[in-house]
Amino acid sequence: MKISTFVKSAAIGAGLCIFAIGVALAQTAPAPAPTQQAAPASPAAAPLDGRAARDACRDQVDSKLRGTERRDAMQKCMQEKRGATGGPGGGKMDRHAQREHVKEVRNACRDELKTQRFTEEERKTAMQQCAAKKDPKLGKMLACRQEAETKKLERGTREFKTFMRECNTRA
């Protein structure tokens, strides 16, 4: 038996092994069953999620519209759907109004507390108490943020956002 024949046989055998391993690894495991979320008490009380609202608007908007006209009609429909259900993303005006309200509350509290001398921690606590008096929702958010800081959660991380969402919805 020649060495070249032996090398060819070994190469073919190795190739078949690699092919068989590749085929075995390419087999995928069956996908896990999707988890079902609890259904709301009544369908009318459930806000539309983004996909359902888009589908409803797509059916509602005239199919003959094209380009910017269709986009404008879809935006208008989506804003109406969000406004009707009280869902998230009420629009830039709502966010802008909320930011302005927070600025007004903070400025009013600063004016009240500017004559008093505080350490940094005392100032934070006094501002939080003042904000809670003027706007309980803002006060709760500030308390949750302070609690997150004590737990060493960094702002912007997924853990921080999850904690804030859960904390703000507590009773």
Z-matrix of the N, CA and C atoms (Angstrom, degrees):
N
C 1 1.431
C 2 1.517 1 108.36
N 3 1.312 2 114.47 1 132.64
C 4 1.455 3 119.78 2 -178.08
C 5 1.528 4 109.86 3 -82.98
N 6 1.296 5 115.48 4 155.55
C 7 1.470 6 121.27 5 179.22
C 8 1.523 7 109.93 6 -67.92
N 9 1.296 8 118.96 7 -36.01
C 10 1.462 9 120.51 8 -179.09
C 11 1.530 10 110.62 9 -63.88
N 12 1.334 11 117.55 10 -36.55
C 13 1.452 12 120.86 11 177.38
C 14 1.534 13 110.32 12 -65.69
N 15 1.336 14 115.36 13 -41.32
C 16 1.460 15 120.35 14 178.54
C 17 1.531 16 111.07 15 -63.41
N 18 1.323 17 118.58 16 -42.10
C 19 1.468 18 123.16 17 179.71
C 20 1.529 19 109.78 18 -65.43
N 21 1.348 20 116.46 19 -42.52
C 22 1.460 21 119.54 20 178.58
C 23 1.526 22 110.90 21 -62.39
N 24 1.320 23 117.35 22 -42.68
C 25 1.462 24 121.15 23 179.68
C 26 1.532 25 110.83 24 -63.86
N 27 1.323 26 116.62 25 -41.24
C 28 1.465 27 120.71 26 179.53
C 29 1.530 28 110.28 27 -65.49
N 30 1.334 29 117.58 28 -40.51
C 31 1.463 30 121.40 29 179.95
C 32 1.526 31 110.55 30 -65.45
N 33 1.324 32 117.13 31 -43.13
C 34 1.461 33 120.79 32 178.88
C 35 1.528 34 109.98 33 -64.91
N 36 1.331 35 117.26 34 -42.48
C 37 1.468 36 121.13 35 178.57
C 38 1.528 37 111.57 36 -62.58
N 39 1.328 38 116.53 37 -43.03
C 40 1.468 39 120.26 38 179.03
C 41 1.526 40 110.13 39 -65.25
N 42 1.315 41 117.23 40 -40.35
C 43 1.463 42 121.08 41 178.60
C 44 1.517 43 111.62 42 -62.09
N 45 1.344 44 116.91 43 -42.88
C 46 1.463 45 120.62 44 178.26
C 47 1.535 46 111.24 45 -64.19
N 48 1.337 47 116.52 46 -39.19
C 49 1.475 48 119.73 47 178.10
C 50 1.526 49 110.77 48 -63.70
N 51 1.315 50 116.67 49 -45.77
C 52 1.467 51 120.79 50 179.91
C 53 1.527 52 109.95 51 -62.63
N 54 1.337 53 116.95 52 -41.28
C 55 1.460 54 120.55 53 178.26
C 56 1.533 55 110.99 54 -62.23
N 57 1.324 56 117.15 55 -44.48
C 58 1.463 57 121.14 56 -178.96
C 59 1.530 58 110.97 57 -64.81
N 60 1.326 59 116.75 58 -40.34
C 61 1.469 60 120.27 59 178.18
C 62 1.527 61 109.97 60 -65.08
N 63 1.327 62 117.09 61 -41.64
C 64 1.468 63 120.94 62 178.34
C 65 1.515 64 111.99 63 -61.27
N 66 1.327 65 116.97 64 -42.17
C 67 1.464 66 121.03 65 178.77
C 68 1.527 67 110.02 66 -65.32
N 69 1.328 68 116.73 67 -40.45
C 70 1.470 69 119.99 68 -179.92
C 71 1.530 70 111.06 69 -66.14
N 72 1.324 71 117.24 70 -39.59
C 73 1.463 72 120.51 71 -179.85
C 74 1.521 73 112.20 72 -72.95
N 75 1.318 74 116.76 73 -25.79
C 76 1.462 75 120.19 74 -178.31
C 77 1.524 76 112.05 75 -73.75
N 78 1.324 77 116.84 76 -17.03
C 79 1.462 78 119.54 77 178.31
C 80 1.521 79 108.41 78 -68.05
N 81 1.327 80 116.94 79 127.34
C 82 1.460 81 120.59 80 -178.32
C 83 1.513 82 110.34 81 -97.62
N 84 1.309 83 115.06 82 148.33
C 85 1.459 84 120.41 83 175.98
C 86 1.519 85 108.13 84 -74.91
N 87 1.316 86 117.69 85 151.08
C 88 1.464 87 118.84 86 178.38
C 89 1.528 88 110.21 87 -62.38
N 90 1.320 89 115.61 88 143.31
C 91 1.462 90 121.02 89 -178.60
C 92 1.520 91 109.63 90 -66.96
N 93 1.348 92 116.58 91 141.31
C 94 1.465 93 118.35 92 178.27
C 95 1.525 94 110.31 93 -67.03
N 96 1.302 95 115.39 94 150.49
C 97 1.462 96 120.21 95 -179.51
C 98 1.522 97 109.20 96 -65.60
N 99 1.329 98 117.91 97 136.72
C 100 1.459 99 119.63 98 -179.67
C 101 1.525 100 110.63 99 -66.92
N 102 1.330 101 114.88 100 141.16
C 103 1.460 102 118.97 101 178.83
C 104 1.511 103 108.89 102 -80.02
N 105 1.313 104 116.19 103 141.34
C 106 1.455 105 120.56 104 179.66
C 107 1.511 106 108.94 105 -98.97
N 108 1.319 107 115.56 106 136.54
C 109 1.446 108 120.36 107 176.80
C 110 1.517 109 108.46 108 -87.58
N 111 1.309 110 114.79 109 155.01
C 112 1.459 111 119.18 110 179.02
C 113 1.519 112 109.46 111 -65.00
N 114 1.313 113 115.83 112 136.04
C 115 1.462 114 120.66 113 179.67
C 116 1.522 115 109.18 114 -75.49
N 117 1.341 116 118.02 115 144.18
C 118 1.455 117 119.80 116 177.64
C 119 1.525 118 111.04 117 -66.52
N 120 1.324 119 115.62 118 162.51
C 121 1.463 120 121.02 119 -176.37
C 122 1.522 121 111.79 120 -58.08
N 123 1.331 122 116.25 121 -45.52
C 124 1.460 123 118.81 122 178.31
C 125 1.517 124 109.12 123 -135.85
N 126 1.324 125 118.13 124 140.96
C 127 1.455 126 120.05 125 -178.04
C 128 1.518 127 112.57 126 -62.26
N 129 1.326 128 118.31 127 -29.70
C 130 1.457 129 120.29 128 -178.46
C 131 1.519 130 111.01 129 -69.89
N 132 1.339 131 117.35 130 -28.67
C 133 1.457 132 120.95 131 -177.76
C 134 1.522 133 111.51 132 -81.93
N 135 1.329 134 117.79 133 -17.49
C 136 1.452 135 120.69 134 -176.96
C 137 1.527 136 110.16 135 -77.75
N 138 1.333 137 117.73 136 126.78
C 139 1.455 138 118.66 137 176.92
C 140 1.524 139 110.25 138 -72.13
N 141 1.309 140 116.03 139 150.09
C 142 1.458 141 120.18 140 178.96
C 143 1.514 142 109.03 141 -71.10
N 144 1.323 143 116.36 142 135.15
C 145 1.441 144 117.64 143 172.95
C 146 1.523 145 108.05 144 -80.50
N 147 1.307 146 116.72 145 170.08
C 148 1.458 147 120.98 146 -173.85
C 149 1.516 148 113.84 147 -57.58
N 150 1.316 149 116.38 148 -42.81
C 151 1.462 150 120.26 149 -177.21
C 152 1.525 151 110.83 150 -67.14
N 153 1.324 152 117.07 151 -44.00
C 154 1.464 153 120.46 152 -179.52
C 155 1.528 154 110.37 153 -64.87
N 156 1.339 155 116.48 154 -39.73
C 157 1.465 156 120.00 155 178.76
C 158 1.523 157 110.46 156 -65.21
N 159 1.342 158 116.76 157 -42.73
C 160 1.470 159 119.99 158 178.22
C 161 1.517 160 111.12 159 -61.97
N 162 1.339 161 116.46 160 -43.54
C 163 1.460 162 119.75 161 179.50
C 164 1.524 163 110.96 162 -62.52
N 165 1.325 164 116.43 163 -42.02
C 166 1.466 165 120.21 164 179.38
C 167 1.525 166 110.32 165 -64.35
N 168 1.334 167 116.68 166 -41.96
C 169 1.467 168 119.94 167 179.31
C 170 1.523 169 111.14 168 -68.10
N 171 1.321 170 116.72 169 -37.80
C 172 1.461 171 120.26 170 179.60
C 173 1.525 172 110.09 171 -61.46
N 174 1.329 173 116.52 172 -39.00
C 175 1.463 174 120.38 173 177.82
C 176 1.523 175 111.31 174 -71.36
N 177 1.326 176 116.46 175 -32.26
C 178 1.460 177 121.38 176 -174.87
C 179 1.531 178 112.32 177 -80.49
N 180 1.333 179 117.48 178 -36.58
C 181 1.465 180 121.28 179 -176.65
C 182 1.526 181 109.79 180 -73.03
N 183 1.317 182 115.65 181 140.64
C 184 1.463 183 122.13 182 -178.44
C 185 1.525 184 109.74 183 -60.44
N 186 1.321 185 116.74 184 129.02
C 187 1.461 186 121.15 185 -176.68
C 188 1.528 187 112.45 186 -73.12
N 189 1.323 188 117.59 187 -12.92
C 190 1.463 189 120.17 188 -179.75
C 191 1.523 190 111.80 189 -80.31
N 192 1.321 191 117.14 190 -16.78
C 193 1.464 192 120.48 191 179.70
C 194 1.521 193 109.48 192 -70.62
N 195 1.320 194 115.83 193 144.42
C 196 1.459 195 121.55 194 179.83
C 197 1.524 196 109.68 195 -136.16
N 198 1.316 197 115.38 196 156.14
C 199 1.462 198 121.73 197 171.98
C 200 1.517 199 113.78 198 64.05
N 201 1.342 200 114.76 199 -133.75
C 202 1.465 201 120.01 200 -174.98
C 203 1.525 202 112.27 201 -66.07
N 204 1.330 203 117.16 202 -31.59
C 205 1.468 204 119.30 203 179.01
C 206 1.529 205 110.53 204 -63.56
N 207 1.324 206 115.93 205 -43.81
C 208 1.470 207 120.09 206 179.05
C 209 1.529 208 110.39 207 -66.44
N 210 1.330 209 116.66 208 -42.71
C 211 1.462 210 120.28 209 179.70
C 212 1.527 211 110.87 210 -61.42
N 213 1.338 212 116.88 211 -44.35
C 214 1.466 213 120.51 212 179.01
C 215 1.526 214 111.33 213 -62.87
N 216 1.337 215 116.47 214 -41.30
C 217 1.464 216 120.11 215 179.06
C 218 1.533 217 110.50 216 -65.06
N 219 1.333 218 116.98 217 -40.03
C 220 1.465 219 120.72 218 178.29
C 221 1.527 220 110.81 219 -65.31
N 222 1.344 221 117.07 220 -42.54
C 223 1.466 222 120.41 221 179.12
C 224 1.521 223 110.90 222 -61.80
N 225 1.324 224 115.96 223 -43.70
C 226 1.466 225 120.27 224 -179.92
C 227 1.527 226 110.19 225 -62.71
N 228 1.319 227 116.47 226 -44.82
C 229 1.461 228 121.02 227 179.67
C 230 1.533 229 110.69 228 -62.78
N 231 1.342 230 117.29 229 -43.65
C 232 1.465 231 120.77 230 -179.48
C 233 1.520 232 110.98 231 -63.65
N 234 1.327 233 117.47 232 -39.73
C 235 1.462 234 120.07 233 178.72
C 236 1.522 235 110.72 234 -65.14
N 237 1.331 236 116.27 235 -38.40
C 238 1.466 237 119.66 236 177.44
C 239 1.525 238 110.54 237 -64.84
N 240 1.334 239 116.87 238 -41.62
C 241 1.468 240 120.48 239 -179.94
C 242 1.525 241 110.17 240 -63.97
N 243 1.328 242 116.86 241 -44.77
C 244 1.464 243 120.08 242 -179.90
C 245 1.517 244 111.07 243 -65.16
N 246 1.327 245 116.25 244 -41.60
C 247 1.458 246 119.95 245 -179.68
C 248 1.512 247 111.81 246 -66.19
N 249 1.325 248 117.19 247 -37.25
C 250 1.466 249 121.17 248 -177.82
C 251 1.522 250 111.61 249 -69.75
N 252 1.335 251 117.13 250 -34.28
C 253 1.461 252 119.92 251 -176.87
C 254 1.512 253 112.45 252 -96.44
N 255 1.319 254 117.61 253 -9.00
C 256 1.455 255 119.41 254 -177.25
C 257 1.512 256 111.38 255 72.13
N 258 1.322 257 116.87 256 23.05
C 259 1.450 258 121.15 257 -177.00
C 260 1.510 259 112.41 258 -75.92
N 261 1.329 260 116.18 259 176.43
C 262 1.453 261 120.33 260 -178.88
C 263 1.523 262 111.35 261 -70.46
N 264 1.301 263 116.33 262 162.66
C 265 1.455 264 120.85 263 176.89
C 266 1.493 265 112.12 264 75.65
N 267 1.315 266 117.94 265 45.65
C 268 1.447 267 121.63 266 -178.32
C 269 1.509 268 112.74 267 -66.31
N 270 1.287 269 118.92 268 -10.13
C 271 1.448 270 122.00 269 177.00
C 272 1.516 271 111.69 270 121.39
N 273 1.334 272 114.56 271 169.42
C 274 1.459 273 120.04 272 -177.34
C 275 1.513 274 111.79 273 -67.11
N 276 1.307 275 117.34 274 -33.46
C 277 1.458 276 119.47 275 -178.34
C 278 1.527 277 110.50 276 -64.26
N 279 1.314 278 117.56 277 -39.33
C 280 1.460 279 120.24 278 178.64
C 281 1.522 280 110.67 279 -64.72
N 282 1.321 281 116.72 280 -44.40
C 283 1.463 282 119.89 281 179.30
C 284 1.513 283 110.51 282 -64.41
N 285 1.326 284 116.16 283 -41.84
C 286 1.463 285 120.41 284 179.84
C 287 1.526 286 110.31 285 -63.12
N 288 1.316 287 116.69 286 -44.19
C 289 1.464 288 120.47 287 179.21
C 290 1.526 289 110.60 288 -63.26
N 291 1.330 290 116.98 289 -39.37
C 292 1.466 291 120.68 290 178.73
C 293 1.527 292 110.54 291 -64.73
N 294 1.316 293 117.05 292 -43.30
C 295 1.474 294 120.16 293 178.98
C 296 1.518 295 111.07 294 -63.53
N 297 1.316 296 116.53 295 -41.15
C 298 1.467 297 120.11 296 178.45
C 299 1.527 298 110.61 297 -63.89
N 300 1.314 299 116.97 298 -40.28
C 301 1.464 300 120.63 299 178.54
C 302 1.534 301 110.34 300 -62.03
N 303 1.331 302 116.76 301 -43.87
C 304 1.467 303 120.80 302 179.21
C 305 1.526 304 109.89 303 -62.90
N 306 1.335 305 117.10 304 -41.73
C 307 1.469 306 120.13 305 178.04
C 308 1.520 307 110.93 306 -61.31
N 309 1.329 308 116.53 307 -42.86
C 310 1.467 309 120.25 308 179.90
C 311 1.525 310 110.89 309 -62.14
N 312 1.329 311 116.67 310 -43.96
C 313 1.465 312 120.41 311 179.83
C 314 1.521 313 110.16 312 -63.31
N 315 1.324 314 117.10 313 -45.36
C 316 1.470 315 120.14 314 -179.53
C 317 1.521 316 111.51 315 -63.81
N 318 1.325 317 116.78 316 -42.78
C 319 1.466 318 119.42 317 179.29
C 320 1.523 319 111.18 318 -64.13
N 321 1.324 320 117.11 319 -40.57
C 322 1.467 321 120.13 320 178.11
C 323 1.525 322 110.42 321 -63.13
N 324 1.321 323 116.89 322 -41.73
C 325 1.465 324 120.26 323 178.88
C 326 1.526 325 110.81 324 -67.51
N 327 1.319 326 117.33 325 -38.98
C 328 1.475 327 119.79 326 177.21
C 329 1.518 328 110.75 327 -61.61
N 330 1.343 329 115.99 328 -42.21
C 331 1.466 330 119.58 329 178.85
C 332 1.527 331 111.08 330 -62.17
N 333 1.325 332 116.58 331 -39.27
C 334 1.462 333 120.04 332 179.20
C 335 1.521 334 111.69 333 -67.07
N 336 1.330 335 116.77 334 -37.50
C 337 1.464 336 120.73 335 -171.31
C 338 1.525 337 114.34 336 -99.64
N 339 1.341 338 118.50 337 -1.34
C 340 1.463 339 119.26 338 -172.31
C 341 1.526 340 113.36 339 -68.59
N 342 1.332 341 118.68 340 -25.25
C 343 1.464 342 120.06 341 -178.81
C 344 1.520 343 111.98 342 -82.06
N 345 1.311 344 117.53 343 -14.38
C 346 1.462 345 120.38 344 -178.02
C 347 1.518 346 110.13 345 -93.16
N 348 1.327 347 115.78 346 148.86
C 349 1.461 348 120.82 347 179.92
C 350 1.529 349 108.66 348 -100.79
N 351 1.319 350 115.45 349 125.13
C 352 1.455 351 121.43 350 -178.44
C 353 1.517 352 110.29 351 -130.67
N 354 1.327 353 115.92 352 156.41
C 355 1.460 354 119.86 353 164.36
C 356 1.530 355 106.11 354 -78.95
N 357 1.302 356 116.40 355 173.42
C 358 1.472 357 119.89 356 -177.48
C 359 1.529 358 111.36 357 -60.29
N 360 1.322 359 116.87 358 -46.48
C 361 1.467 360 120.37 359 -179.58
C 362 1.525 361 111.45 360 -64.73
N 363 1.329 362 116.91 361 -41.68
C 364 1.462 363 120.11 362 179.33
C 365 1.528 364 110.80 363 -64.48
N 366 1.329 365 116.13 364 -38.95
C 367 1.466 366 119.97 365 179.05
C 368 1.527 367 110.68 366 -63.92
N 369 1.335 368 116.58 367 -43.98
C 370 1.467 369 120.21 368 178.17
C 371 1.525 370 111.01 369 -59.88
N 372 1.325 371 115.62 370 -45.08
C 373 1.465 372 119.96 371 -178.96
C 374 1.522 373 110.90 372 -64.77
N 375 1.339 374 116.71 373 -43.14
C 376 1.465 375 120.36 374 -179.82
C 377 1.529 376 110.95 375 -65.22
N 378 1.330 377 117.50 376 -41.13
C 379 1.470 378 121.06 377 177.70
C 380 1.531 379 110.24 378 -63.28
N 381 1.321 380 115.81 379 -40.43
C 382 1.464 381 120.12 380 179.96
C 383 1.521 382 110.54 381 -64.83
N 384 1.328 383 117.44 382 -43.10
C 385 1.467 384 120.83 383 179.29
C 386 1.525 385 110.98 384 -65.68
N 387 1.325 386 116.47 385 -41.04
C 388 1.462 387 120.76 386 178.89
C 389 1.530 388 110.23 387 -63.58
N 390 1.342 389 116.52 388 -44.83
C 391 1.466 390 120.64 389 179.58
C 392 1.525 391 110.52 390 -63.78
N 393 1.328 392 117.04 391 -36.97
C 394 1.466 393 120.34 392 179.32
C 395 1.527 394 110.98 393 -65.37
N 396 1.344 395 116.96 394 -34.23
C 397 1.464 396 120.07 395 177.45
C 398 1.523 397 110.80 396 -68.35
N 399 1.339 398 116.07 397 -42.62
C 400 1.460 399 120.35 398 -175.33
C 401 1.528 400 112.16 399 -79.14
N 402 1.334 401 116.78 400 -37.92
C 403 1.463 402 121.35 401 -178.94
C 404 1.529 403 108.26 402 -145.40
N 405 1.323 404 118.64 403 100.52
C 406 1.469 405 120.99 404 -176.43
C 407 1.532 406 113.56 405 -58.26
N 408 1.326 407 117.28 406 -34.76
C 409 1.468 408 120.32 407 -179.78
C 410 1.529 409 110.47 408 -64.81
N 411 1.322 410 116.63 409 -43.67
C 412 1.463 411 121.06 410 177.90
C 413 1.524 412 109.97 411 -65.59
N 414 1.330 413 117.05 412 -40.76
C 415 1.459 414 120.65 413 178.29
C 416 1.516 415 112.09 414 -60.29
N 417 1.331 416 116.03 415 -40.91
C 418 1.465 417 120.29 416 178.84
C 419 1.524 418 110.60 417 -65.71
N 420 1.337 419 116.37 418 -41.16
C 421 1.459 420 120.21 419 179.15
C 422 1.528 421 110.51 420 -62.49
N 423 1.339 422 117.09 421 -41.81
C 424 1.462 423 120.46 422 178.85
C 425 1.526 424 111.10 423 -65.96
N 426 1.330 425 117.08 424 -38.60
C 427 1.465 426 120.45 425 177.33
C 428 1.528 427 110.54 426 -64.06
N 429 1.327 428 116.67 427 -40.61
C 430 1.467 429 120.43 428 177.94
C 431 1.525 430 110.75 429 -64.98
N 432 1.325 431 116.31 430 -39.60
C 433 1.461 432 120.12 431 179.38
C 434 1.526 433 110.25 432 -64.50
N 435 1.332 434 116.54 433 -40.87
C 436 1.461 435 120.19 434 178.97
C 437 1.531 436 110.16 435 -65.35
N 438 1.319 437 116.68 436 -39.69
C 439 1.464 438 120.88 437 177.39
C 440 1.528 439 110.44 438 -63.19
N 441 1.328 440 116.90 439 -39.22
C 442 1.467 441 120.72 440 177.91
C 443 1.524 442 110.58 441 -65.62
N 444 1.332 443 117.13 442 -37.40
C 445 1.464 444 120.14 443 178.02
C 446 1.524 445 111.06 444 -64.93
N 447 1.337 446 117.10 445 -38.53
C 448 1.466 447 119.20 446 178.72
C 449 1.524 448 111.13 447 -67.57
N 450 1.337 449 117.17 448 -26.53
C 451 1.464 450 120.96 449 177.21
C 452 1.525 451 111.56 450 -86.04
N 453 1.333 452 116.64 451 3.50
C 454 1.473 453 123.36 452 178.16
C 455 1.526 454 112.85 453 63.29
N 456 1.339 455 116.82 454 34.08
C 457 1.465 456 120.59 455 175.18
C 458 1.523 457 108.11 456 -86.91
N 459 1.320 458 116.77 457 131.87
C 460 1.459 459 120.71 458 -179.03
C 461 1.515 460 110.22 459 -85.49
N 462 1.336 461 115.36 460 137.84
C 463 1.465 462 119.82 461 179.43
C 464 1.517 463 109.75 462 -63.80
N 465 1.322 464 115.74 463 139.98
C 466 1.463 465 121.17 464 178.34
C 467 1.514 466 113.48 465 95.14
N 468 1.336 467 117.95 466 -15.38
C 469 1.461 468 119.11 467 179.46
C 470 1.525 469 110.07 468 -81.83
N 471 1.308 470 115.26 469 161.84
C 472 1.461 471 120.80 470 -179.70
C 473 1.533 472 110.54 471 -62.60
N 474 1.340 473 116.90 472 -39.35
C 475 1.465 474 120.47 473 -179.82
C 476 1.520 475 110.68 474 -62.85
N 477 1.344 476 116.13 475 -41.81
C 478 1.465 477 120.52 476 179.72
C 479 1.526 478 110.28 477 -62.54
N 480 1.323 479 116.48 478 -47.01
C 481 1.463 480 120.53 479 -178.22
C 482 1.528 481 111.22 480 -63.57
N 483 1.328 482 116.46 481 -41.97
C 484 1.461 483 120.18 482 178.31
C 485 1.522 484 110.52 483 -63.16
N 486 1.334 485 115.99 484 -44.15
C 487 1.464 486 119.79 485 179.50
C 488 1.524 487 110.90 486 -62.17
N 489 1.331 488 117.38 487 -44.67
C 490 1.466 489 120.83 488 -178.65
C 491 1.528 490 110.76 489 -63.94
N 492 1.323 491 117.10 490 -41.87
C 493 1.462 492 120.81 491 179.43
C 494 1.527 493 110.20 492 -61.48
N 495 1.339 494 115.78 493 -44.84
C 496 1.464 495 120.01 494 -179.12
C 497 1.527 496 110.82 495 -69.04
N 498 1.320 497 117.33 496 -41.26
C 499 1.466 498 121.63 497 -178.07
C 500 1.529 499 110.94 498 -66.31
N 501 1.311 500 117.51 499 -42.58
C 502 1.466 501 120.60 500 -178.00
C 503 1.522 502 112.77 501 -68.47
N 504 1.331 503 117.40 502 -22.19
C 505 1.465 504 119.61 503 -179.41
C 506 1.522 505 112.39 504 -95.32
N 507 1.335 506 117.20 505 -3.46
C 508 1.472 507 119.99 506 176.11
C 509 1.515 508 110.11 507 -65.72
N 510 1.314 509 115.35 508 153.40
C 511 1.478 510 119.83 509 178.87
C 512 1.509 511 111.98 510 -79.03
